[in-house]
Structure formats: C-alpha cells, structure tokens
Amino acid sequence: MTVRQFEHAPATLPLYLRAALPALPGVGRLPGVRHVAGAVPDVTLERTRVTTDLDDLAAYASVCGFGMRGTLPVTYPHMAAFGLQMTLMTDTAFPFAPMGLVHLRNSITQHRPIAVTESYAVSVYATRLRDHPKGRLIDLVSTARVGDEVVWEETMTLLRRGGGGSAEERRAPLDGVEAPARTATWRLDAGLGRRYGAVSGDRNPIHLSRVTAKAFGFPRQIAHGMWTKARALAAIENRLPAAYTVDAEFRRPILLPATVGFGQDADGDRILFGVTGRARDDQPAPTHLVGRVVPL
C-alpha cells in the first residue's frame, strides 16, 4: 500500500471545486476528471504532528454544544481527518465521484480521551467496496495515533445510489433500533450549515443555502450529519465513559430551518439516542438519526 504524507491539512475549498467537476456535462468523462469504477485505491493518506488550536476548538464546541474541557470532544478528530478524506475521494482512483455520495453511517471508537495539549497523527484509507440494495457502499477508515498508540478510530460508510445490488453481507449495527422518545426540543436556524461548515471545513453546497442545495436536488439546505451526531453526543456528554464506541445511522436529512426532538435512553450500560422530526397528520415523527454508545 502506498502512503502519502501531508505536513498540513489540505485546503477543502479547492477540493470541493475539484469534486464538482465530474458532475459537469461534458467534463465528467475527461481524463483526469473521470473516476475509475470498480476498485478501492491502495493508498493511505497520513498527516503527522496534528495539534489543537484552542480558538478553533472553542468555535467548534460552541456550534456543536460541547463544553470546553482538557480533552477533545469525541467527534473533534474528524476535523483533522476531513481534509484527507476529501483528498482521497476526489482522487480519480476512488471508485465514485464524491458529489452525490450519501453519508449513511458513522462509527467512532475512542480508546481513550485525547488531551488538548497532545500531538497526534491521523491516517485515512478506503476499504470494503460492497453491494447495498440501493446501490454500492464503501468505507473510509480514519485512525488517530499518539506515538504508536491507537487512541481514536472512525469508519464512515458512504452510499452511492443507483443500480441496486444484493443485500449487505453483514447486518448494519443499528438495524431495528428505533429512536427513543424525545426529551428535548432543538430549534435549528437556516444558517447552521454555514456555521458548521466554517469550523469544520465541510462546505458541501447542500448545507450552505437554499439555492446551492436545490442544485443538488434538495428543496433547501440540510444539516450536516456529523453536526447532528456531535450535537447529540454533546447533549449526553456528562454520561459518556472514557472509552467507548458510538455508532450513528443517518436515516433522513434535516431540512433547515427545522425544529427537531432529541431523546436518550439507557439500555443496560449502553446509551441509545436519536433525533426526530415533527409528526404530521397521521404520520409518525420521522427519524433523522439514531445512535448507540457502547462502553469498551
């Protein structure tokens, strides 16, 4: 496997411009733009000596609802991995053009908290290209290490819609799990996607404005899935163990602005949580996100 080293975080704006090229009529099939279907790139992207800027951390914590502590929120290393993830997805060796991919599931394992003063390395690679009833799935695996110690891992499961294949080879972690009854209400304004995009670097047009979201088939902008997961974990921050795995499944996008409900429940030593929308007429409340925390 080839390893590509990065001294600094890749700038995400040029990567989004590159990501948009395959969607342009007449451009997507050009050499250097067209993605090669059917294979997983045999490459790992790695960034060393990642440190935490306290002002950036404070801005992230404010948008997501975390308190400022001596350790990083469990979702924060995703910020360090995101530029590498985008770099990998915009490479033409990646089997799918990134625009239009659906972030279907996200699993994070925190082996121990990362202190805000610690330096760590982040690596990203793709794996497990496979069938799904609605298309094809691929995983992006990100790992954070302090020295030789693995302290944090993330698996992003992405869906490419179209040409539905067979059932998945493994049952999804949250199959059959329903969101708990709401215990709190969140009112999300239309600018949430822009604020989260500013602190995360994730400026996908579907999150930024009604106009840019409509260009990709949404009636208006949608909340980031990783914001929703982070906000849910911030709501139970004081209940989280030091070491755990937290799985989340993104079942329906949140159209902004929105009013949603958050619920949590105990299942033995596990914590279930979910984000739901409003029930309308005789229809039940739609589920936007369901998640589960399992101590290690």
C-alpha positions in Angstrom: 0.0 0.0 0.0 1.2 3.5 -0.9 1.4 6.0 1.9 1.1 9.8 1.1 2.3 12.1 3.8 0.9 15.6 4.5 2.6 18.2 6.6 -0.6 20.4 6.8 -4.3 19.9 6.5 -5.4 20.0 2.8 -7.4 23.1 1.9 -11.0 21.9 1.4 -12.3 24.7 -0.9 -10.2 23.6 -3.9 -11.1 20.0 -3.2 -14.8 20.9 -3.4 -14.2 22.6 -6.7 -12.5 19.5 -7.9 -15.3 17.3 -6.5 -17.8 19.3 -8.6 -16.1 18.7 -11.9 -17.4 15.1 -12.6 -20.9 16.4 -12.3 -20.5 19.0 -15.1 -21.9 17.9 -18.5 -19.2 17.0 -20.9 -16.5 17.3 -18.3 -17.1 14.2 -16.1 -15.6 11.8 -18.7 -12.4 13.7 -19.4 -9.1 12.1 -18.4 -8.1 13.4 -15.0 -11.7 14.0 -14.0 -13.4 10.7 -14.6 -13.3 8.3 -11.6 -12.2 4.7 -12.2 -15.1 2.4 -11.1 -14.8 -1.0 -9.5 -11.7 -0.7 -7.3 -10.6 0.6 -3.9 -7.4 2.8 -4.2 -4.5 1.1 -2.5 -3.3 4.2 -0.7 -3.2 5.6 2.8 -3.1 9.4 3.4 -1.4 10.4 6.6 -0.9 13.7 8.4 1.5 13.9 11.3 2.0 16.3 14.2 -1.6 17.4 14.4 -2.1 19.9 17.2 -5.2 21.6 18.6 -5.8 25.3 18.2 -7.8 26.4 21.2 -9.7 29.1 19.4 -10.8 26.6 16.7 -11.8 24.1 19.3 -13.8 26.7 21.2 -15.6 27.7 17.9 -16.4 24.0 17.2 -17.6 23.4 20.8 -19.9 26.5 20.6 -21.5 25.3 17.3 -22.0 21.7 18.5 -22.8 22.4 22.1 -19.8 20.8 23.8 -18.3 22.2 27.0 -14.6 23.2 27.0 -12.5 20.6 28.8 -9.0 19.4 28.9 -9.8 16.7 26.4 -11.2 16.7 22.8 -14.8 16.0 22.1 -15.1 12.5 20.6 -16.1 13.9 17.2 -13.3 16.6 17.0 -10.5 14.4 15.4 -12.9 14.1 12.5 -11.9 17.7 11.7 -8.3 16.7 11.3 -9.3 13.7 9.1 -11.8 15.5 6.9 -9.3 17.1 4.5 -7.6 13.8 4.0 -11.0 12.1 3.4 -11.8 14.7 0.8 -8.4 14.4 -0.9 -8.9 10.6 -1.1 -12.5 10.9 -2.5 -11.5 13.5 -5.2 -8.7 11.3 -6.5 -9.8 9.7 -9.7 -8.6 6.3 -8.4 -11.6 6.5 -5.9 -14.4 4.5 -7.4 -17.1 7.1 -7.1 -17.3 10.9 -7.7 -17.8 12.4 -4.3 -20.7 14.7 -5.0 -23.9 12.7 -4.6 -22.4 10.2 -2.1 -24.6 9.7 1.0 -23.0 9.5 4.4 -25.1 6.6 5.6 -23.5 5.5 8.9 -20.7 6.7 11.1 -18.9 4.7 13.8 -16.3 6.2 16.2 -14.2 4.4 18.8 -12.5 6.4 21.5 -9.9 4.2 23.1 -9.0 7.0 25.5 -9.6 10.7 25.5 -7.1 12.9 23.6 -5.8 15.8 25.7 -6.0 19.2 24.1 -2.2 19.5 24.6 -1.3 16.3 22.8 0.0 16.0 19.3 -1.3 13.1 17.2 -1.1 11.6 13.7 -4.2 10.9 11.5 -4.4 8.4 8.7 -7.2 7.7 6.2 -7.8 4.8 3.7 -10.8 3.3 1.9 -12.0 -0.3 2.2 -14.9 -2.7 1.8 -16.5 -1.8 -1.5 -19.7 -3.8 -1.5 -23.3 -4.2 -2.6 -26.3 -2.5 -1.0 -30.0 -2.8 -2.0 -30.0 0.8 -3.1 -26.5 0.9 -4.7 -22.9 0.4 -3.5 -21.2 1.1 -0.2 -17.6 1.9 0.6 -16.0 2.7 4.0 -13.5 5.4 4.8 -11.4 4.4 7.8 -9.6 7.1 9.8 -7.2 6.5 12.7 -5.6 8.8 15.2 -2.4 7.7 17.0 -0.3 9.3 19.8 3.1 7.8 19.2 2.4 4.1 18.5 -0.9 4.1 20.5 -4.2 4.0 18.6 -6.4 6.4 20.5 -9.3 7.0 18.1 -10.9 5.4 15.1 -13.7 6.3 12.7 -15.5 4.4 10.0 -17.6 6.5 7.6 -19.9 4.3 5.5 -20.8 6.0 2.2 -23.6 5.0 -0.2 -23.5 5.5 -4.0 -27.1 5.3 -5.1 -28.2 3.6 -8.3 -28.0 0.1 -9.8 -29.2 -1.5 -6.6 -27.3 -4.7 -5.7 -27.8 -7.5 -3.3 -28.4 -7.3 0.5 -25.5 -6.4 2.6 -23.1 -9.1 3.7 -23.3 -8.0 7.3 -26.2 -6.7 9.3 -25.9 -2.9 10.0 -25.1 -2.2 13.6 -28.3 -0.2 14.2 -30.8 -2.3 12.2 -34.0 -2.5 14.1 -33.0 0.2 16.6 -35.6 3.0 17.0 -35.0 6.5 18.3 -36.0 7.0 22.0 -38.9 9.3 22.8 -37.9 13.0 22.7 -36.7 14.6 26.0 -35.7 17.9 24.5 -36.5 20.2 21.5 -33.9 21.9 19.3 -34.7 24.8 17.0 -32.2 24.9 14.2 -31.9 28.0 12.1 -31.2 28.3 8.4 -27.5 29.4 8.9 -26.5 26.3 10.9 -24.8 24.6 7.9 -22.8 27.7 7.1 -21.6 28.0 10.7 -20.7 24.3 11.0 -19.0 24.5 7.6 -16.9 27.4 8.8 -15.5 25.5 11.7 -15.2 22.1 10.0 -14.2 22.9 6.5 -17.1 20.9 5.2 -18.6 23.4 2.8 -20.6 21.0 0.7 -23.2 23.2 -1.2 -26.1 21.0 0.0 -25.5 22.5 3.5 -25.0 26.2 2.7 -28.1 27.8 1.2 -31.4 27.0 -0.4 -30.1 28.0 -3.9 -27.0 25.7 -3.7 -29.0 22.8 -2.1 -31.6 23.0 -4.9 -28.8 22.5 -7.5 -28.3 19.0 -6.0 -31.9 18.0 -5.6 -32.8 19.3 -2.1 -35.7 21.7 -1.5 -33.5 23.7 0.9 -30.2 23.3 2.7 -29.7 20.3 5.1 -27.8 20.0 8.4 -24.5 18.1 8.4 -24.8 14.6 9.6 -21.6 15.0 11.6 -23.1 18.1 13.3 -26.2 16.1 14.3 -24.1 13.3 15.7 -21.8 15.8 17.6 -24.8 17.8 18.9 -26.4 14.6 20.2 -23.2 13.5 21.9 -22.8 17.0 23.5 -26.3 16.5 25.0 -25.1 13.4 26.8 -21.5 14.5 27.4 -21.6 14.1 31.1 -22.8 10.5 30.8 -20.1 9.3 28.4 -17.5 6.8 29.6 -13.8 7.4 28.9 -13.6 4.6 26.3 -16.5 3.6 24.0 -17.8 3.1 20.5 -20.6 5.3 19.3 -22.5 4.2 16.2 -24.8 6.5 14.3 -27.1 5.9 11.4 -28.4 8.9 9.3 -31.9 7.9 8.2 -33.3 11.2 6.9 -31.8 14.6 6.2 -32.8 17.6 8.4 -34.1 20.4 6.1 -33.1 23.8 7.6 -34.6 25.7 9.3 -36.1 23.0 11.5 -37.5 22.0 14.9 -36.4 18.6 15.9 -36.6 16.4 19.0 -33.7 14.7 20.9 -34.2 11.6 23.0 -32.0 9.4 25.1 -32.5 6.2 27.0 -30.4 3.6 28.9 -30.1 0.0 27.7 -28.0 -1.6 30.5 -24.6 0.0 30.3 -25.4 1.3 26.8 -26.9 4.7 25.8 -29.4 4.9 23.0 -30.1 8.3 21.4 -32.0 9.8 18.5 -33.1 12.9 16.7 -36.6 13.0 15.2 -38.7 15.5 13.3 -42.3 16.6 13.8 -45.2 14.2 13.4 -47.7 15.5 10.7 -51.3 14.5 10.3 -51.5 10.7 10.8 -47.8 10.2 10.0 -45.3 9.3 12.8 -42.4 11.6 13.5 -39.6 10.9 11.0 -36.3 9.7 12.4 -33.3 11.7 11.3 -30.6 10.0 13.4 -30.4 7.0 15.7 -27.2 6.2 17.7 -25.8 4.0 20.4 -22.9 4.3 22.8 -21.3 1.1 23.9 -18.5 1.2 26.6 -15.3 -0.7 25.7 
